[in-house]
Amino acid sequence: MEKTERIEIILNHHAGSGRAQKACNKVTSFLKQIDIPYEIHLTKCNGDGQRIAKQLANLHQANKIVVIGGDGTLNQAVNGIKSSNYPDTALGYIPGGSGNDFCRGIKLKTKDPVILMQAILSLKEPRMIDVGKATSKDFSHYFINNIGIGFDASTVYYTNHSERKEFLNNLGLGTLSYFTNLLKVLKRQKAFGLDVNYQQHQKHFDSAYVVVATNHPYFGGGFAIDPTASPFNHHLNLVVVKKISTPKLVKLLTRLLTNGSHLQDKNVWHIEAEQFELKNYTEQHGQMDGEELNQHEFDFNFETSRHPFWLPIKITLNVTSQSH
């Protein structure tokens, strides 16, 4: 194991209802044992992860930057580095959130904090992983998992504002919290108009209900919204589900949870592309990597980018269809 000068830890100690703090305690105990200095940079309010990551990247030192928190914290760190003077600064990541979809998407074999820290220290070259980028007139942001509009974003909103969220997270049942609020949204979410421009084509929906632009299969703590998506093929996937009756939607969600056959349903439309645009025409909830976007009309251009990560993963390419 090569000697690393210093580990800069960006810690969201609230993530996963304390799970990130416990992971950090194990990591720092290990670093003390092997005599590697570290500094913990706590995120105390929204935006701190982005600000801290940008500051650390701008120092341009040999130190390795490691995020300990959930997908939202990692999202902030990626955006902070991308906005720095050294946008290709590699990031280490030790998951400590309640969903951890990014780790599922990249097929990270272990989530043990000490084993991951050992790997981060021993890796000589970072691994390149695709990230998505969404831009509009007044918005430009990278995302590691997905951006959702409508049904799943409303579910994120109600989950984040649920009194039971922290209780279920403490029991290791964060996905159950998402699922229970998903049932609530079934009664409340309305259909909306949507236009998608892709590969010199335009697709219009009068009654879009679920809209997810994704970099890998998972959202909501393990739901495979698009099993064909991959964070290594330099494409993004878009899934649109039309408004259907509640019994039909429940059947569709059952197929999503069991075998991924929901993509073949006539009420589901999906594409895989390097770039696409979408616009909706009523104010909707939005979510990015599990974090809320304010309720408004969306007019986004989506494209792929890449970022280096200190993560022990084996990169595999999936061969997928371009559209359905």
Protein Blocks (a to p, Z undefined) as FASTA:
>chain_A
ZZdfbacddddfkggghmlmmmmmmmmmmmmmnopacdddddfbghklmmmmmmmmmnop
abdcdddddfklmmmmmmmmmmmmblmbccddddfbfnommmmmnopabfcfklmmmmmm
mpmbdcdddddddddfkbccddfkbccehjlmmmmmmmmmpcklmmmmmnopmmmmmmmm
mmmmmmmpccddddddeehiacddfbbfbdcddfbfbeghiaafblmbccklopacdddd
ddddfklmmmmmmmmmmnopmmmpmkbccdddfbdcdddfbdcdddeehiacdddddddd
ddddddddddddddddddddfbZZ
